[in-house]
Amino acid sequence: MDYVFSIFMFIFSAAILLYAGLMVLTKDYKMLPLRVRKAVKPKDKKQYTANLAKAVALVAAAPALSGAVGFLNIPVAVIVLVAGLVVSIWLGTRIMKSNT
């Protein structure tokens, strides 16, 4: 029971990476939630989906890194998770801005 946080972070990261991988492989704009599809009208839907998949995969790195740190120290792992999410979302917005 000592490593529950790390295991769940790895599972969560794997699920996010699986979603990003499916978006890259299919480049199907319809994989996005309906709310997003109605709000965003990209010029090139396949390119938009590919760039979004990159951003999502980048966000998946934060829980993976947090899970690795969680084997050593849980409070530090939570700090790494929050900081990693902030940085990865910021970088993801830079990736998405290059799409427009």
N, C-alpha and C positions, 0 to 999 in steps of 0.2 A: 504494500500500500504506500510505500515511500515514493514511488515513481508514477503515481496516477496522473499528476499534472503533466508530466513530460509525455506520457503515453497519449493522453487526450490531445495535447498540442500537436503531436505528430499525426494523429488521425485527422484532426481538423485541417492541418496543412496539406495532407494527402488528398483530402476531399476537394479542397480549393484548387490544388494542382490538377486534379482529374477534370474538373470543370473547365479550367483554362486550356488543358490539352484538347478536350473535346471541341472547344471553340476554335482553336487553331486548326485542328484537322478538318472540321466541317466548314468553317467560316460562314456558318448559318446565322444570319441576323435574328432569326426567330428563336434562337436559344436564349435571348435576352428576355427579361420579364416584360409583360405587355405594357406596363406603365412606362418603362424606359423606351420601348419602341414607339410609343405615341408621342413622347416628349422630345426625342432626338430624331432628327431627320438628316442623316449624313449623306454626303454626295456619293461616296463609294461605300456601300454597306459591308462588303467583304474586307476592305482595308480597315474600316472602323472596328469590325469584330476582331480582326487580327491584332490590332493595337490594344484593344480592350483586354484581350487574352494575355498580352504581355504585362499589362498593368495588374491584372488579377494574379498572374503567376508571381509577380514581384511582391504583392501583398501576402502571398502564401509563404514567403520566406520568413516573415516575422514570427509566426507561431512555431515554425521549425527551429529557428534560432533560439526562441524562448524555451522550447522543449529540451534542446541540448543544454542550455544553461540550467534548466530545472533539475537536472541530475545532481547539480552541485549545491544550488541555493534557490529556494522557491521565491523569496521576496525579490531577489535580484532578477529572477526570470520574469516576474510580472513587470518590473521596470523595463527590462529588455523588450518585452512584448509591446508595451505602450510606446516606447521610443521607436521600435521597429515599425510599428503600424503608422506612426506619424511620418517617418521618413519615407516609407514605401508608398504611402498615399500621395505624399508631395511629389515623389518621382513619377508616380503613375499619372498625376495630372500633367506633368511635363510631357510624358509620352502621348497622352491624349491630345494635348495642344498641338503637337506636331501633325496630327491628323487633319486639322481644319485648315 
